[in-house]
Amino acid sequence: MFVWSKLSASKNSDLWEQRFATIQDATLVITSAPGRARILVEVYCPTRKQAWHIQKGHGGRVRHLKPQNWAALSSKTPPPVKVRETFVICAARTPAELAKARKAFPNREIIAVPADMAFGTGHHATTATVLRLIVDMAEGLNQRGRRWSLADIGCGSGILAIAAERLGASRVWGCDFDPAAVRISKENAVRNGTPKARFTKVDVLKWQPKQQWDIVAANIFHDVLEAAFPQLVRSIAPGGVLMLSGILRSQARGCLAAGEQAGLRIEKVVARGKWVTAVARLN
């Protein structure tokens, strides 16, 4: 693992996020502090060549990062994230930290997702929006006494699948192209006591769905969504929904149009900042 890093003016945060929104097999991390005029922009890359390519275009520096140091990259624990009146997502890693979180939020379900290298701690607008949509949909399904299932495509940290099991899903599965994300998702499922949540390494572009789910949550890059719409459409159970996220506003029109062309009906669009999430059903 190699990391490219550069200090930048805080006003450029959105520009960096847009610039690296579609970077393949790498993770963007932007670190800021209240009142500070500068941010630290980092991109974690699987190869030295990819990191050097970024350095050639943007300056900055590249360093090698040993895998065993990934969990210690963040010197500051991210604050808890509240999802409706249901969940608190926190970075608890140990039983003692988890007990402390439960004491601080006694009326909510605690989901512990340490801030490792996998994407999806609940802080990003795309993840937070999908979590809220799942909570809302699960409430309706549970009230009607329906058994329901969820597939988490591009699981990252496994947070969506873990939340689904906590909400009562009878069948939960997640997949990711990155084996590190699959490993971390499995670790988080054990940490949160959600044994039904299963995770597999899958290339969604080569995926041949053999099952269908009531909720399919796909929080991945817009170009991957567009290429994978045929597979995603086949994975939706009759009457089920597809939640699409990871889409920048500037990419939304084309991405959602591609979904409609693949046989989807867009029912709801939620915009948070520069990010768009959509809920769709089969036509």
C-alpha positions in Angstrom: 0.0 0.0 0.0 1.2 3.5 -0.9 -0.2 6.8 0.1 0.0 10.1 -1.8 -0.5 13.2 0.3 -0.6 17.0 0.0 -1.6 20.0 2.1 -4.2 22.2 0.5 -6.4 25.2 1.3 -9.6 24.1 3.0 -11.7 25.9 0.4 -10.5 23.4 -2.2 -11.9 20.3 -0.3 -14.8 19.9 -2.8 -12.5 20.2 -5.7 -10.3 17.4 -4.4 -13.3 15.2 -3.7 -14.6 15.7 -7.3 -11.2 15.1 -8.7 -10.8 11.7 -7.1 -14.4 10.7 -7.1 -13.9 8.0 -9.8 -10.4 6.9 -9.0 -10.2 3.1 -9.2 -8.9 0.8 -6.5 -7.9 3.7 -4.2 -9.3 5.5 -1.2 -9.4 9.3 -0.7 -9.1 10.7 2.8 -9.4 14.4 3.6 -8.5 15.5 7.1 -9.5 18.9 8.4 -9.8 20.6 11.7 -12.2 23.4 12.9 -10.7 26.9 12.4 -7.8 25.6 10.3 -7.2 27.1 6.8 -5.5 24.0 5.4 -6.5 20.4 4.9 -4.5 17.2 4.4 -5.5 15.3 1.2 -4.4 11.7 1.0 -5.0 8.9 -1.5 -4.3 5.4 -0.5 -3.2 3.3 -3.6 -2.5 -0.4 -4.0 0.6 0.2 -6.2 3.5 2.6 -6.3 2.8 3.4 -9.9 -0.7 4.7 -9.2 0.6 6.9 -6.4 3.4 8.3 -8.5 1.0 9.0 -11.3 -1.1 11.2 -8.9 2.1 12.9 -7.7 3.2 13.7 -11.3 -0.1 15.5 -11.9 -0.6 17.2 -8.5 2.7 17.4 -6.7 2.8 16.3 -3.0 4.7 13.3 -1.8 4.4 9.5 -1.8 5.3 7.1 0.9 5.0 3.4 1.5 2.6 2.2 4.1 2.8 -1.1 5.8 -0.6 -2.9 6.0 -0.4 -3.5 9.7 -0.4 0.3 10.3 -3.7 1.0 8.5 -5.8 1.0 11.6 -3.5 3.6 13.2 -3.7 6.2 10.4 -6.3 8.4 12.0 -5.0 10.3 15.0 -8.5 11.7 15.8 -11.5 9.5 16.5 -14.4 10.6 14.3 -17.5 11.8 16.2 -20.6 9.4 16.5 -23.2 9.6 13.7 -26.9 9.5 14.6 -29.2 7.9 12.1 -32.9 8.8 12.7 -33.8 7.8 16.3 -32.5 4.3 15.6 -28.7 4.0 15.3 -25.5 5.6 16.5 -22.5 4.8 14.4 -19.3 5.1 16.4 -15.6 4.1 16.0 -15.5 1.8 19.0 -12.9 -0.9 18.6 -12.8 -2.6 22.0 -15.5 -4.0 24.3 -14.8 -1.2 26.8 -15.3 1.5 24.1 -18.5 -0.2 22.9 -19.8 -0.3 26.5 -19.0 3.4 26.8 -21.0 4.2 23.6 -24.0 2.2 24.9 -23.9 4.1 28.1 -23.8 7.4 26.3 -26.7 6.5 23.9 -28.9 4.2 25.9 -32.0 4.5 23.7 -30.3 3.7 20.4 -28.7 0.7 18.7 -24.9 1.1 18.6 -23.0 0.0 15.4 -19.3 0.0 15.9 -17.2 0.7 12.8 -13.6 1.6 13.5 -12.2 4.1 11.0 -10.0 1.6 9.0 -9.2 1.8 5.3 -12.5 0.5 4.1 -15.0 3.1 3.0 -18.2 3.5 5.0 -18.1 4.8 8.6 -21.4 6.5 8.2 -19.9 10.0 8.0 -19.9 10.4 4.2 -23.2 11.8 2.8 -23.8 8.9 0.6 -23.5 6.3 3.3 -25.6 8.3 5.8 -28.4 8.8 3.3 -28.6 5.1 2.4 -28.7 4.3 6.1 -31.6 6.6 6.6 -33.4 5.2 3.6 -32.9 1.6 4.9 -34.2 2.6 8.4 -37.3 4.1 6.8 -38.0 1.2 4.5 -37.4 -1.4 7.2 -39.9 0.2 9.5 -42.6 -0.1 6.9 -41.7 -3.7 6.1 -41.6 -4.7 9.8 -44.9 -3.1 10.5 -46.5 -5.2 7.8 -44.9 -8.3 9.2 -43.0 -9.0 6.1 -39.8 -11.0 6.0 -37.2 -9.0 4.0 -33.7 -9.3 2.7 -30.9 -6.9 1.7 -27.8 -7.0 -0.6 -25.0 -4.5 0.0 -23.1 -4.0 -3.3 -19.8 -2.4 -2.6 -20.0 -3.2 1.1 -16.8 -1.3 2.1 -17.0 -1.6 5.9 -20.2 -3.7 5.9 -22.1 -1.0 7.7 -25.3 -1.2 5.5 -25.5 -5.0 5.9 -24.9 -4.8 9.6 -27.6 -2.2 10.0 -30.0 -4.3 7.9 -29.6 -7.3 10.2 -30.1 -5.1 13.3 -33.3 -3.8 11.7 -34.6 -7.4 11.3 -33.6 -8.5 7.8 -33.9 -12.3 7.5 -31.2 -12.6 4.8 -28.3 -10.2 4.4 -25.3 -10.4 2.0 -22.6 -8.0 1.0 -19.9 -8.0 -1.6 -16.9 -5.9 -2.7 -14.2 -6.1 -5.3 -11.6 -5.2 -2.7 -10.6 -8.2 -0.5 -9.5 -5.9 2.3 -13.1 -4.5 2.4 -14.5 -8.0 2.6 -12.2 -8.9 5.4 -13.0 -5.7 7.4 -16.7 -6.2 6.8 -16.5 -9.7 8.3 -14.6 -8.4 11.3 -17.2 -5.7 11.8 -20.0 -8.2 11.6 -18.4 -10.2 14.4 -17.8 -7.0 16.4 -21.5 -6.0 16.1 -23.0 -9.5 16.7 -24.6 -9.8 13.3 -23.9 -13.4 12.2 -26.4 -13.4 9.4 -24.5 -10.8 7.4 -22.3 -12.7 4.9 -19.7 -11.1 2.7 -18.0 -12.2 -0.5 -15.4 -10.9 -2.9 -17.2 -10.2 -6.1 -16.6 -8.1 -9.3 -20.0 -6.7 -9.8 -19.3 -6.3 -13.5 -18.9 -10.1 -13.8 -21.5 -10.9 -11.2 -24.3 -13.3 -12.2 -27.0 -12.9 -9.5 -28.5 -16.3 -8.4 -30.8 -14.8 -5.8 -32.9 -11.7 -5.4 -33.3 -9.2 -2.6 -36.1 -6.9 -1.4 -33.5 -4.1 -0.9 -30.4 -3.8 -3.1 -28.1 -1.0 -1.9 -25.4 -0.1 -4.4 -23.1 2.7 -3.0 -20.4 2.7 -5.7 -19.0 4.9 -8.3 -21.4 6.2 -11.0 -19.5 4.6 -13.9 -19.6 1.2 -12.2 -23.3 1.7 -11.5 -24.0 2.4 -15.1 -22.0 -0.6 -16.3 -23.6 -2.9 -13.7 -27.3 -1.9 -14.2 -28.1 -5.2 -16.0 -26.8 -7.2 -13.0 -28.4 -4.9 -10.5 -31.8 -5.1 -12.2 -31.7 -8.9 -12.1 -31.0 -8.9 -8.4 -34.2 -7.0 -7.3 -37.0 -9.2 -6.0 -40.6 -8.5 -7.2 -41.7 -5.3 -5.4 -38.2 -4.6 -4.2 -36.1 -1.5 -4.5 -32.7 -0.5 -5.7 -30.9 2.2 -3.7 -28.3 4.0 -5.9 -25.6 6.2 -4.3 -22.0 7.4 -4.7 -23.2 9.7 -7.5 -22.0 13.3 -7.8 -24.7 15.9 -8.8 -22.8 16.5 -12.0 -23.0 12.8 -12.8 -26.6 12.2 -11.7 -28.5 13.0 -14.9 -26.6 10.6 -17.0 -26.4 7.9 -14.4 -30.1 7.9 -13.6 -31.0 8.0 -17.3 -28.9 4.9 -17.8 -30.8 3.2 -15.0 -34.1 4.1 -16.6 -32.9 2.7 -19.9 -32.0 -0.5 -18.1 -35.6 -0.9 -16.9 -35.8 1.1 -13.7 -38.3 3.7 -12.5 -36.7 6.4 -10.3 -39.1 7.1 -7.4 -37.1 9.3 -5.2 -33.9 11.4 -5.4 -32.1 12.8 -2.3 -29.4 15.4 -2.7 -27.0 16.2 0.1 -24.3 18.7 -0.8 -22.8 17.6 -4.1 -23.9 14.0 -3.7 -27.1 12.3 -5.0 -28.8 9.1 -3.8 -31.8 7.6 -5.6 -34.4 4.9 -4.9 -35.7 3.0 -7.9 -38.0 0.1 -8.7 -38.5 -2.1 -11.7 -40.9 -0.9 -14.4 
